[in-house]
Amino acid sequence: MPSPFSVSPDLAPGTTPRPRNRAPVVPRVARMLRPYRRQIGLVLVAVLVAAGLQSLVPFLTRAVFDDALFPVDGSPPDLGLLGWLVAGMCVLPIVAALIGIGQNYLTSTVGNSAMADLRGDLFEHLQKMELAFFTATKTGAIQSRLANDVAGVRTVLTDTATTIVQNTVTVTAAFVAMVVLSWQLTVLTLVLMPLFVVLQLRVGRRRQRLARKTQESLSEMTAITEEALSVSGILLAKVFNRSASEIDRYRLANQEQTRLQVRQAMTGRAFFATVQTFFAITPALIYLAAGFILTGDLPIGADALTAGTIVAFTTLQGRLQMPLMQLMRVTLDVQTSLALFRRIFEYLDLQPAITERPGAVDLPVDRVRGRVEFRDVSFAYPAPRELSGGRHRDRFGDSGVRIAPTERAQPTEGWALREVSLVVEPGQLVALVGPSGSGKTTATYLVPRFYDVDAGAVLLDGHDVRDLTLSSLADAVGMVTQEPYLFHGTIRDNIAYARPGATREQIESAARDANIHDRIMGFPDGYETITGERGYRLSGGEKQRLAIARVLLKDPPVLILDEATSALDTETERLVQEALERATRSRTTIAIAHRLSTIRSADVIFALAEGRIVERGTHEELLADPQGLYARLWVEQFNREPGRRTDPRRADIPL
């Protein structure tokens, strides 16, 4: 197993890195750009040509002074030569500007395409992560990595690389030209450059640390926003009168973000001010040095120092200042962006816990009979170990718990399932009952491989589900949860999510079987009615029946019902129950129910307690033992009056 390593506090515990991708950041970014190497090659050619053209201008300037305006032989100004030189000085920048337009187009195309690839790869990778990752990670933290972090590297991918190359070529060409003009003045100009490089490296490291802290703070703000401004969050805050505390929580996070943004913005300002001041006064220093050289106080080649040389040299200095400053700034931006790339790569390096084995069997849905078997299954939810990761902050402050990706850890509260064995024959309706925390939902999560067992095996038609392809397993198993999820869209789209491309007749047939068609047609917009976020515009019973219609449209051979009728009124429960009876026909069904009246007709009922199966049998068989768990649950559920005793063997207790 890979050893644990430290990551940011918004990474989910219980996950492990992929060692093969623990490469340095810069080579990985370079690999991202590899598909665009042809366009990058054209950009480099454009940069070289533009820089070469611009480096010719100072030599034309020297020729204007020394050959056209003030010839060294004392002759009158040569206006013809001056015209050609001036024309060249005008044409060269125009050509360089046109090349720059094409270069910017190519750069923008490459950068934005690479960023889109990165965003798409990250989203695709997150889709492959197991359910445990999302139950342990804030949605806002995930959204922040996908949006804020990727957006934060936009400049690097769109402009920075080209800016570095362009300014490097420009600075190099200017430096060569300065040496050609006067190596003596060049030495005087560059004497302080090593000091600036050292200071820049120190500033870069500080900005990199601040960039990471800033993005983590932004991630926390995004998480707060997602929690507090969702429909559920707003409703919860209003019910418990916690709006003021939510405002304070956001204000504190906002203040921290502002503080970090200001620190990041001000870091290096003094350095750049010093460099800019140095470049501003350098021409004056050059004039002073030239005076000492010409008077012989500095005996270092006064013969080659002409007025044209001095003017051309200071012109080059002016041209050198801007690209050199940009190069320093962009180098700091790169160091800052490396922190963002590391945060993105942290997610890309997470190894999904649920993966296909080599040679996984593709089981076509039309060949699935629906026999489900649990063979000595034991399972425990993993707990994070105390490692050197970031400190996790809950909504009430620092919890003091250090979290990080870990190896498989022992549970903190025991096994969720222990040595469970059961068989569901094709077409059977099997019910799982038991007190809360007995392992009912956990058992159903193992069938579609939301989690993998720690011991034993779950089999579908004799195949270990770990040996099946994830796609075929997903097609074979359908689920209706206690709280169905509806996305913000039309009723038609929500139902058709199970089968994209389903016809109108198929959608409406599924809705009729789910007892929801007439209700849908009662809405002014019918099937085009917008459900609202998480379906909040619909009642609980309507959402439940839409979820049933969705799974009926999918038509899986194995159906899991997780307390699908809980918290419904009697009439709505009747409608949902009728829909469920249609849904369970001719398919294997595993149903979890707290309302025992809904599973009286089950072929087999398994009673669970503390992760073990303690009873199995039909409704009548289990009621025959008054001391059994099922009988006691039945009595507790229907013995509503204090002191009233109900015979658990009676199956005709009024509902």
C-alpha positions as CSV (number, residue, x, y, z in Angstrom):
1,M,0.0,0.0,0.0
2,P,1.2,3.5,-0.7
3,S,2.4,5.3,2.4
4,P,0.4,8.3,3.7
5,F,1.5,11.8,2.7
6,S,0.5,15.3,3.7
7,V,-2.0,17.4,1.7
8,S,-4.3,20.3,2.1
9,P,-7.1,20.1,4.7
10,D,-9.9,20.0,2.2
11,L,-8.7,16.6,0.8
12,A,-10.9,13.7,1.8
13,P,-9.5,11.3,4.4
14,G,-9.2,7.6,3.5
15,T,-7.7,8.3,0.0
16,T,-4.3,7.5,-1.3
17,P,-2.0,9.1,-3.9
18,R,-0.9,7.6,-7.2
19,P,2.9,7.2,-6.9
20,R,3.3,7.2,-10.6
21,N,2.1,10.8,-10.8
22,R,4.3,12.2,-8.0
23,A,6.4,14.0,-10.6
24,P,7.7,17.6,-10.3
25,V,5.1,20.2,-11.2
26,V,7.0,21.8,-14.2
27,P,7.4,18.6,-16.2
28,R,3.8,17.7,-15.7
29,V,2.7,21.2,-16.9
30,A,5.0,20.7,-19.9
31,R,3.3,17.3,-20.7
32,M,-0.1,19.1,-20.6
33,L,1.1,21.4,-23.4
34,R,2.6,18.5,-25.5
35,P,-0.5,18.2,-27.7
36,Y,0.0,21.8,-28.8
37,R,3.7,21.6,-29.6
38,R,3.1,22.7,-33.2
39,Q,1.3,25.9,-32.2
40,I,3.9,26.5,-29.5
41,G,6.6,26.1,-32.2
42,L,5.0,28.7,-34.3
43,V,4.8,31.0,-31.3
44,L,8.5,30.6,-30.6
45,V,9.3,31.4,-34.2
46,A,7.1,34.5,-34.0
47,V,8.8,35.6,-30.8
48,L,12.3,35.1,-32.2
49,V,11.5,37.1,-35.4
50,A,9.8,39.9,-33.5
51,A,12.6,40.1,-31.0
52,G,15.2,40.1,-33.8
53,L,13.4,42.9,-35.6
54,Q,13.1,45.0,-32.5
55,S,16.9,44.5,-31.7
56,L,17.8,46.1,-35.0
57,V,16.2,49.5,-34.1
58,P,19.0,50.6,-31.8
59,F,21.6,50.0,-34.5
60,L,19.5,52.1,-36.9
61,T,19.5,54.7,-34.2
62,R,23.3,54.7,-34.0
63,A,23.5,54.9,-37.8
64,V,21.1,57.9,-37.8
65,F,23.4,59.8,-35.5
66,D,26.9,58.6,-36.6
67,D,26.2,58.2,-40.4
68,A,23.2,60.4,-41.4
69,L,23.0,63.4,-39.1
70,F,26.6,63.7,-37.8
71,P,28.9,61.8,-40.1
72,V,32.3,61.1,-38.4
73,D,34.1,62.5,-41.5
74,G,32.5,65.9,-40.9
75,S,30.4,65.9,-44.1
76,P,26.9,67.4,-44.2
77,P,23.9,65.3,-43.1
78,D,23.0,62.6,-45.6
79,L,19.2,63.1,-46.0
80,G,18.8,60.2,-48.4
81,L,20.4,57.8,-46.0
82,L,18.4,59.4,-43.2
83,G,15.1,58.7,-45.0
84,W,15.9,55.1,-45.5
85,L,17.0,54.7,-41.9
86,V,13.8,56.4,-40.6
87,A,11.7,54.3,-42.9
88,G,13.3,51.2,-41.4
89,M,12.8,52.4,-37.9
90,C,9.0,52.8,-38.7
91,V,8.5,49.6,-40.7
92,L,10.3,47.3,-38.2
93,P,7.9,48.0,-35.3
94,I,4.9,47.7,-37.5
95,V,6.0,44.3,-38.8
96,A,6.8,43.2,-35.2
97,A,3.3,44.4,-34.1
98,L,1.6,42.3,-36.8
99,I,3.6,39.3,-35.8
100,G,2.7,40.0,-32.2
101,I,-1.1,39.8,-33.1
102,G,-0.7,36.4,-34.6
103,Q,1.5,35.3,-31.7
104,N,-1.2,36.4,-29.2
105,Y,-3.9,34.5,-31.0
106,L,-1.8,31.3,-31.0
107,T,-0.9,31.8,-27.3
108,S,-4.5,32.4,-26.3
109,T,-5.7,29.4,-28.2
110,V,-3.0,27.1,-26.7
111,G,-3.4,28.4,-23.2
112,N,-7.2,28.3,-23.0
113,S,-7.3,24.9,-24.7
114,A,-4.8,23.5,-22.2
115,M,-6.8,25.0,-19.3
116,A,-10.0,23.4,-20.7
117,D,-8.1,20.1,-20.9
118,L,-7.0,20.5,-17.3
119,R,-10.5,21.4,-16.1
120,G,-12.0,18.5,-18.1
121,D,-9.4,16.0,-16.8
122,L,-10.1,17.1,-13.2
123,F,-13.9,16.8,-13.6
124,E,-13.5,13.4,-15.2
125,H,-11.2,12.2,-12.5
126,L,-13.6,13.4,-9.8
127,Q,-16.4,11.5,-11.4
128,K,-14.3,8.3,-10.9
129,M,-13.8,8.9,-7.2
130,E,-15.7,6.6,-4.8
131,L,-18.7,7.7,-2.7
132,A,-16.5,7.9,0.4
133,F,-14.5,10.7,-1.1
134,F,-17.6,12.9,-1.5
135,T,-19.0,12.1,1.9
136,A,-15.7,13.2,3.5
137,T,-15.0,16.3,1.4
138,K,-16.8,19.6,1.3
139,T,-18.6,20.2,-2.0
140,G,-17.4,23.8,-1.8
141,A,-13.8,22.6,-1.5
142,I,-14.2,20.5,-4.7
143,Q,-15.8,23.4,-6.5
144,S,-13.0,25.7,-5.5
145,R,-10.3,23.4,-7.0
146,L,-12.3,23.0,-10.1
147,A,-13.1,26.7,-10.6
148,N,-10.8,29.0,-8.5
149,D,-7.6,27.0,-8.7
150,V,-7.9,26.2,-12.4
151,A,-8.8,29.9,-13.1
152,G,-5.8,30.9,-11.1
153,V,-3.4,29.2,-13.5
154,R,-5.1,30.8,-16.5
155,T,-2.5,33.5,-16.9
156,V,0.3,30.9,-16.8
157,L,-1.2,28.8,-19.5
158,T,-2.4,31.7,-21.7
159,D,0.3,34.4,-21.4
160,T,3.1,33.5,-19.0
161,A,5.0,30.9,-21.1
162,T,5.0,33.2,-24.1
163,T,5.9,36.2,-22.0
164,I,8.9,34.4,-20.5
165,V,10.1,33.3,-23.9
166,Q,9.4,36.6,-25.5
167,N,11.1,38.7,-22.8
168,T,14.0,36.2,-22.5
169,V,14.7,36.5,-26.2
170,T,14.2,40.3,-26.0
171,V,16.5,40.7,-23.0
172,T,19.1,38.3,-24.6
173,A,19.0,40.2,-27.9
174,A,19.3,43.6,-26.1
175,F,22.2,42.3,-24.0
176,V,24.1,41.1,-27.1
177,A,23.4,44.4,-28.8
178,M,24.6,46.3,-25.7
179,V,27.8,44.2,-25.6
180,V,28.4,44.9,-29.3
181,L,27.8,48.6,-28.8
182,S,30.0,48.9,-25.6
183,W,31.0,46.1,-23.4
184,Q,32.3,48.6,-20.8
185,L,28.9,50.3,-20.4
186,T,27.2,46.8,-20.3
187,V,29.4,45.7,-17.3
188,L,28.5,48.9,-15.5
189,T,24.8,48.4,-16.2
190,L,24.6,44.7,-15.0
191,V,26.8,45.0,-11.9
192,L,23.8,44.7,-9.6
193,M,21.9,42.0,-11.4
194,P,23.1,39.1,-9.2
195,L,21.7,40.9,-6.1
196,F,18.3,41.3,-7.8
197,V,18.2,37.6,-8.8
198,V,18.8,36.6,-5.2
199,L,16.1,38.9,-3.9
200,Q,13.7,37.7,-6.5
201,L,14.1,34.1,-5.5
202,R,13.3,35.0,-1.9
203,V,10.3,37.0,-2.8
204,G,9.1,34.2,-5.0
205,R,9.2,31.6,-2.2
206,R,7.2,33.9,0.0
207,R,4.6,34.5,-2.7
208,Q,4.3,30.8,-3.3
209,R,3.5,30.1,0.3
210,L,1.0,33.0,0.4
211,A,-0.7,31.8,-2.8
212,R,-1.4,28.4,-1.3
213,K,-2.8,29.9,1.9
214,T,-4.9,32.3,-0.2
215,Q,-6.4,29.5,-2.3
216,E,-7.1,27.4,0.8
217,S,-8.9,30.4,2.3
218,L,-10.8,30.9,-0.9
219,S,-11.7,27.2,-0.8
220,E,-13.1,27.7,2.7
221,M,-15.2,30.7,1.5
222,T,-16.5,28.7,-1.4
223,A,-17.5,25.8,0.9
224,I,-19.3,28.3,3.3
225,T,-21.1,29.8,0.4
226,E,-22.2,26.5,-1.0
227,E,-23.5,25.3,2.4
228,A,-25.1,28.5,3.6
229,L,-26.7,29.7,0.3
230,S,-28.1,26.4,-0.8
231,V,-31.8,25.8,-0.4
232,S,-31.2,23.4,2.5
233,G,-28.7,25.7,4.2
234,I,-31.0,28.8,4.0
235,L,-33.9,26.7,5.3
236,L,-31.8,25.4,8.2
237,A,-30.6,28.8,9.1
238,K,-34.1,30.3,9.1
239,V,-35.5,27.4,11.1
240,F,-32.9,27.6,13.9
241,N,-32.5,31.4,13.6
242,R,-28.8,31.1,12.7
243,S,-28.6,33.6,9.9
244,A,-26.5,36.0,12.0
245,S,-24.0,33.3,12.9
246,E,-23.7,32.3,9.2
247,I,-23.1,35.9,8.3
248,D,-20.4,36.1,11.0
249,R,-18.8,32.9,9.7
250,Y,-18.7,34.2,6.2
251,R,-17.5,37.7,7.3
252,L,-14.5,36.1,9.3
253,A,-13.6,34.0,6.3
254,N,-13.9,37.0,4.0
255,Q,-11.7,39.1,6.3
256,E,-9.0,36.4,6.3
257,Q,-9.2,36.2,2.5
258,T,-8.8,40.0,2.2
259,R,-5.8,39.9,4.6
260,L,-4.1,37.2,2.5
261,Q,-4.9,39.0,-0.8
262,V,-3.4,42.2,0.5
263,R,-0.3,40.4,1.8
264,Q,0.1,38.6,-1.5
265,A,-0.3,41.8,-3.5
266,M,2.2,43.7,-1.4
267,T,4.8,41.0,-1.2
268,G,7.6,42.1,-3.5
269,R,6.4,45.6,-4.1
270,A,9.5,47.1,-2.4
271,F,11.7,44.8,-4.5
272,F,10.1,45.9,-7.8
273,A,10.2,49.6,-6.7
274,T,13.9,49.2,-6.1
275,V,14.5,47.6,-9.5
276,Q,12.4,50.2,-11.2
277,T,14.2,53.0,-9.5
278,F,17.5,51.5,-10.5
279,F,16.5,51.3,-14.2
280,A,15.2,54.8,-14.1
281,I,18.4,56.3,-12.9
282,T,20.7,54.1,-14.9
283,P,20.7,56.3,-18.0
284,A,22.0,59.2,-15.9
285,L,24.7,56.9,-14.5
286,I,25.7,55.9,-18.0
287,Y,26.0,59.5,-19.0
288,L,28.2,60.1,-16.0
289,A,30.3,57.0,-16.7
290,A,30.6,58.0,-20.4
291,G,32.0,61.4,-19.2
292,F,34.6,59.7,-17.1
293,I,35.5,57.4,-20.0
294,L,35.8,60.2,-22.5
295,T,37.9,62.4,-20.2
296,G,40.3,59.4,-19.6
297,D,39.5,59.0,-15.9
298,L,38.2,55.6,-16.7
299,P,40.7,54.2,-19.3
300,I,38.5,51.5,-20.8
301,G,38.1,52.2,-24.5
302,A,37.2,55.8,-25.1
303,D,38.0,55.6,-28.8
304,A,34.9,53.4,-29.5
305,L,32.6,55.6,-27.5
306,T,30.7,58.0,-29.9
307,A,27.6,60.1,-29.4
308,G,25.6,57.6,-31.5
309,T,26.8,54.7,-29.4
310,I,25.8,56.5,-26.1
311,V,22.3,57.3,-27.5
312,A,21.8,53.8,-28.9
313,F,23.0,52.3,-25.6
314,T,20.6,54.3,-23.5
315,T,17.8,53.5,-26.0
316,L,18.6,49.8,-25.5
317,Q,18.5,50.3,-21.7
318,G,15.0,51.8,-22.1
319,R,14.0,48.8,-24.2
320,L,15.6,46.4,-21.7
321,Q,13.9,47.9,-18.7
322,M,10.3,46.8,-19.5
323,P,10.9,43.2,-20.6
324,L,13.3,42.7,-17.7
325,M,10.7,43.9,-15.2
326,Q,8.1,41.8,-16.9
327,L,10.4,38.8,-16.8
328,M,10.9,39.3,-13.1
329,R,7.2,39.7,-12.4
330,V,6.2,36.8,-14.5
331,T,8.8,34.6,-12.9
332,L,7.2,35.4,-9.5
333,D,3.8,34.7,-11.1
334,V,5.1,31.3,-12.1
335,Q,6.3,30.5,-8.6
336,T,2.9,31.6,-7.3
337,S,1.1,29.4,-9.9
338,L,3.1,26.4,-8.9
339,A,1.2,26.3,-5.6
340,L,-2.1,26.3,-7.5
341,F,-0.8,23.5,-9.9
342,R,0.2,21.5,-6.8
343,R,-3.3,21.8,-5.4
344,I,-4.9,20.7,-8.7
345,F,-2.5,17.8,-9.0
346,E,-3.3,16.7,-5.5
347,Y,-6.8,15.9,-6.7
348,L,-5.6,14.3,-9.9
349,D,-3.1,12.2,-7.9
350,L,-5.9,10.7,-5.7
351,Q,-6.4,7.0,-6.5
352,P,-10.1,6.0,-6.7
353,A,-10.8,3.3,-4.2
354,I,-13.3,1.6,-6.6
355,T,-11.6,0.6,-9.8
356,E,-12.0,-2.1,-12.4
357,R,-9.8,-5.1,-12.2
358,P,-7.7,-6.1,-15.2
359,G,-9.9,-8.3,-17.4
360,A,-13.2,-7.3,-15.8
361,V,-16.2,-9.1,-17.1
362,D,-18.8,-7.0,-19.1
363,L,-22.2,-8.5,-18.1
364,P,-24.8,-7.2,-20.5
365,V,-28.0,-6.1,-18.7
366,D,-30.2,-8.3,-20.9
367,R,-28.3,-11.3,-19.6
368,V,-28.6,-10.5,-15.9
369,R,-30.9,-12.8,-14.0
370,G,-30.6,-10.9,-10.8
371,R,-29.3,-13.4,-8.2
372,V,-27.6,-11.5,-5.4
373,E,-25.4,-13.3,-2.8
374,F,-23.5,-12.0,0.2
375,R,-20.9,-14.6,1.1
376,D,-19.4,-14.0,4.6
377,V,-19.3,-10.3,4.1
378,S,-17.6,-8.0,6.6
379,F,-17.1,-4.3,6.1
380,A,-16.0,-1.3,8.1
381,Y,-15.9,2.4,7.2
382,P,-12.3,3.5,7.2
383,A,-11.2,6.2,9.6
384,P,-8.4,8.7,9.0
385,R,-5.1,8.2,10.9
386,E,-3.3,10.9,12.8
387,L,-0.7,12.1,10.2
388,S,1.1,15.2,9.2
389,G,-1.6,16.6,7.0
390,G,-3.4,19.9,7.3
391,R,-5.6,20.7,10.2
392,H,-9.3,20.2,9.5
393,R,-11.6,23.1,10.4
394,D,-15.2,22.3,11.0
395,R,-18.0,24.9,10.8
396,F,-17.5,25.8,14.5
397,G,-13.7,26.2,14.3
398,D,-10.6,24.1,14.5
399,S,-11.5,20.6,15.4
400,G,-7.9,19.7,16.3
401,V,-8.1,16.6,14.1
402,R,-5.3,16.1,11.7
403,I,-6.4,14.5,8.4
404,A,-4.6,13.2,5.4
405,P,-5.0,10.5,2.8
406,T,-4.3,7.2,4.5
407,E,-4.1,3.5,4.0
408,R,-7.1,1.4,4.9
409,A,-7.7,2.1,8.6
410,Q,-9.5,0.2,11.3
411,P,-13.0,1.6,12.1
412,T,-13.4,3.8,15.1
413,E,-16.7,2.3,16.1
414,G,-16.5,-1.3,15.0
415,W,-17.6,-3.2,11.9
416,A,-20.7,-2.0,10.0
417,L,-21.2,-5.6,8.7
418,R,-19.8,-8.8,10.2
419,E,-19.9,-12.1,8.4
420,V,-23.1,-11.5,6.6
421,S,-24.4,-14.2,4.3
422,L,-27.6,-14.1,2.4
423,V,-29.0,-15.0,-1.0
424,V,-31.6,-13.2,-3.0
425,E,-33.0,-15.3,-5.8
426,P,-33.9,-13.8,-9.2
427,G,-37.3,-12.0,-9.0
428,Q,-37.5,-12.1,-5.2
429,L,-38.5,-9.2,-3.0
430,V,-36.2,-9.3,0.0
431,A,-36.5,-6.9,2.9
432,L,-33.9,-5.7,5.3
433,V,-35.1,-4.5,8.7
434,G,-33.5,-3.6,12.0
435,P,-32.8,-0.6,14.2
436,S,-30.8,2.4,13.0
437,G,-27.1,1.7,12.6
438,S,-27.7,-2.1,12.1
439,G,-26.0,-2.1,8.6
440,K,-29.0,-2.1,6.3
441,T,-28.0,0.8,4.1
442,T,-24.4,-0.3,4.2
443,A,-25.4,-3.7,2.8
444,T,-27.2,-2.2,-0.1
445,Y,-24.2,0.1,-0.9
446,L,-22.0,-3.0,-1.4
447,V,-24.1,-4.3,-4.3
448,P,-23.4,-1.5,-6.8
449,R,-19.9,-1.2,-5.4
450,F,-20.2,2.2,-3.7
451,Y,-17.8,0.6,-1.3
452,D,-15.8,-2.7,-1.5
453,V,-16.0,-5.4,1.2
454,D,-13.1,-5.9,3.6
455,A,-13.8,-9.7,3.7
456,G,-16.0,-12.1,1.9
457,A,-17.7,-11.3,-1.4
458,V,-20.8,-9.8,-3.0
459,L,-21.9,-11.8,-6.1
460,L,-24.3,-11.0,-8.9
461,D,-25.3,-14.0,-10.9
462,G,-22.3,-15.9,-9.5
463,H,-19.8,-13.1,-10.4
464,D,-18.0,-11.2,-7.7
465,V,-19.1,-7.6,-8.3
466,R,-15.4,-6.6,-8.1
467,D,-14.8,-8.7,-11.3
468,L,-17.5,-6.9,-13.3
469,T,-17.0,-3.7,-15.3
470,L,-18.3,-0.7,-13.4
471,S,-20.5,0.3,-16.4
472,S,-22.3,-3.1,-16.6
473,L,-22.7,-3.2,-12.9
474,A,-24.2,0.3,-12.9
475,D,-26.6,-0.7,-15.7
476,A,-27.7,-3.8,-13.7
477,V,-28.5,-2.1,-10.4
478,G,-31.0,0.7,-9.8
479,M,-31.7,2.5,-6.6
480,V,-34.4,4.7,-5.1
481,T,-33.1,6.4,-2.0
482,Q,-34.9,7.9,1.0
483,E,-34.1,11.4,-0.2
484,P,-34.1,11.4,-4.0
485,Y,-32.0,13.9,-5.7
486,L,-33.5,16.1,-8.5
487,F,-31.4,18.6,-10.4
488,H,-32.6,22.0,-11.4
489,G,-34.3,21.3,-14.7
490,T,-37.6,20.1,-16.1
491,I,-39.5,17.1,-14.9
492,R,-38.9,15.5,-18.3
493,D,-35.2,15.9,-18.1
494,N,-35.1,14.6,-14.5
495,I,-36.9,11.4,-15.5
496,A,-34.9,11.0,-18.8
497,Y,-31.6,11.2,-16.9
498,A,-31.9,7.4,-16.4
499,R,-32.0,6.9,-20.2
500,P,-30.8,9.8,-22.4
501,G,-32.7,9.7,-25.7
502,A,-35.8,8.1,-24.3
503,T,-38.9,8.8,-26.2
504,R,-41.8,10.9,-24.9
505,E,-44.0,7.7,-24.8
506,Q,-41.3,5.9,-22.7
507,I,-41.0,8.8,-20.2
508,E,-44.8,9.1,-19.8
509,S,-45.2,5.3,-19.5
510,A,-42.7,5.3,-16.6
511,A,-44.4,8.3,-15.0
512,R,-47.8,6.4,-15.2
513,D,-46.3,3.3,-13.6
514,A,-44.9,5.6,-10.9
515,N,-48.4,7.2,-10.2
516,I,-47.1,10.6,-11.0
517,H,-48.3,11.2,-14.6
518,D,-51.7,12.8,-13.6
519,R,-50.0,15.0,-11.1
520,I,-47.5,16.2,-13.7
521,M,-50.2,17.0,-16.2
522,G,-51.9,19.1,-13.5
523,F,-49.0,21.5,-13.5
524,P,-49.4,24.4,-16.0
525,D,-46.2,23.4,-17.8
526,G,-46.7,19.7,-17.5
527,Y,-43.5,17.8,-18.1
528,E,-41.7,21.0,-18.8
529,T,-42.2,22.2,-15.2
530,I,-39.0,23.3,-13.5
531,T,-38.3,21.3,-10.4
532,G,-36.1,23.8,-8.7
533,E,-32.8,23.1,-7.0
534,R,-32.9,19.6,-5.5
535,G,-36.6,19.5,-6.4
536,Y,-37.7,21.9,-3.7
537,R,-40.7,23.1,-5.8
538,L,-42.2,19.6,-5.4
539,S,-43.5,17.8,-2.4
540,G,-41.7,14.8,-0.8
541,G,-44.2,12.3,-2.4
542,E,-43.9,13.9,-5.8
543,K,-40.1,13.8,-5.7
544,Q,-40.2,10.2,-4.5
545,R,-42.5,9.2,-7.4
546,L,-40.3,11.0,-9.9
547,A,-37.4,9.0,-8.6
548,I,-39.4,5.8,-9.0
549,A,-40.3,6.9,-12.6
550,R,-36.6,7.5,-13.3
551,V,-35.6,4.0,-12.1
552,L,-38.5,2.4,-14.0
553,L,-37.3,4.1,-17.2
554,K,-33.9,2.6,-16.5
555,D,-35.5,-0.8,-16.0
556,P,-32.7,-2.5,-14.1
557,P,-32.9,-6.2,-13.3
558,V,-31.8,-5.5,-9.6
559,L,-33.6,-2.8,-7.7
560,I,-32.7,-1.3,-4.3
561,L,-35.2,0.6,-2.3
562,D,-33.8,2.5,0.7
563,E,-36.7,3.4,2.9
564,A,-38.5,4.9,-0.1
565,T,-41.8,5.5,1.7
566,S,-40.5,7.0,5.0
567,A,-41.9,10.3,6.2
568,L,-44.9,10.3,3.8
569,D,-48.5,10.8,4.6
570,T,-50.9,7.9,4.3
571,E,-52.4,8.8,0.9
572,T,-49.0,9.6,-0.6
573,E,-47.6,6.4,0.8
574,R,-50.3,4.5,-0.8
575,L,-49.5,6.0,-4.2
576,V,-45.8,5.4,-3.7
577,Q,-46.4,1.9,-2.6
578,E,-48.5,1.1,-5.6
579,A,-45.7,2.5,-7.8
580,L,-43.2,0.4,-6.0
581,E,-45.3,-2.7,-6.4
582,R,-45.1,-2.1,-10.2
583,A,-41.4,-1.4,-10.0
584,T,-40.6,-4.7,-8.2
585,R,-42.5,-6.9,-10.7
586,S,-40.2,-9.4,-12.5
587,R,-37.0,-8.0,-11.0
588,T,-34.9,-8.7,-7.9
589,T,-35.6,-6.2,-5.2
590,I,-33.8,-5.5,-2.0
591,A,-35.9,-3.1,0.2
592,I,-35.1,-1.3,3.4
593,A,-38.1,-0.2,5.4
594,H,-38.8,1.2,8.8
595,R,-42.5,1.0,8.1
596,L,-42.8,-2.8,8.4
597,S,-46.3,-2.7,6.8
598,T,-44.7,-2.0,3.4
599,I,-42.7,-5.2,3.3
600,R,-45.2,-7.8,4.7
601,S,-45.4,-9.4,1.3
602,A,-41.6,-9.8,1.0
603,D,-40.4,-13.3,0.0
604,V,-37.7,-13.2,2.7
605,I,-37.1,-10.7,5.5
606,F,-33.7,-10.4,7.0
607,A,-33.4,-8.7,10.4
608,L,-30.1,-7.1,11.2
609,A,-28.6,-6.0,14.5
610,E,-25.1,-4.6,15.1
611,G,-24.0,-5.6,11.6
612,R,-25.2,-9.2,11.8
613,I,-28.2,-11.1,10.4
614,V,-30.1,-12.3,13.5
615,E,-33.3,-13.5,11.8
616,R,-34.5,-14.5,8.4
617,G,-37.9,-15.7,7.2
618,T,-41.3,-14.5,5.9
619,H,-43.5,-12.0,7.8
620,E,-45.6,-14.8,9.3
621,E,-42.6,-16.9,10.3
622,L,-40.8,-14.1,12.0
623,L,-44.0,-13.0,13.9
624,A,-44.3,-16.5,15.2
625,D,-41.4,-15.8,17.6
626,P,-42.7,-13.1,20.0
627,Q,-39.2,-12.6,21.5
628,G,-37.5,-12.2,18.1
629,L,-36.2,-8.8,16.8
630,Y,-38.8,-8.5,14.0
631,A,-41.7,-9.3,16.3
632,R,-40.5,-6.7,18.8
633,L,-40.1,-4.1,16.1
634,W,-43.6,-4.9,14.9
635,V,-45.0,-4.4,18.4
636,E,-43.2,-1.2,18.9
637,Q,-44.4,0.2,15.7
638,F,-48.1,-0.6,16.1
639,N,-48.5,-0.7,19.9
640,R,-49.2,3.0,20.0
641,E,-51.1,3.4,23.2
642,P,-49.2,3.2,26.5
643,G,-49.9,-0.1,28.3
644,R,-51.5,-1.7,25.2
645,R,-50.2,-5.1,24.3
646,T,-50.5,-6.3,20.7
647,D,-50.1,-9.9,19.7
648,P,-47.3,-9.8,17.1
649,R,-48.6,-12.9,15.4
650,R,-51.6,-11.0,14.1
651,A,-50.9,-9.9,10.6
652,D,-54.2,-7.9,10.3
653,I,-53.1,-5.0,12.6
654,P,-54.8,-1.9,11.1
655,L,-52.4,0.4,9.3
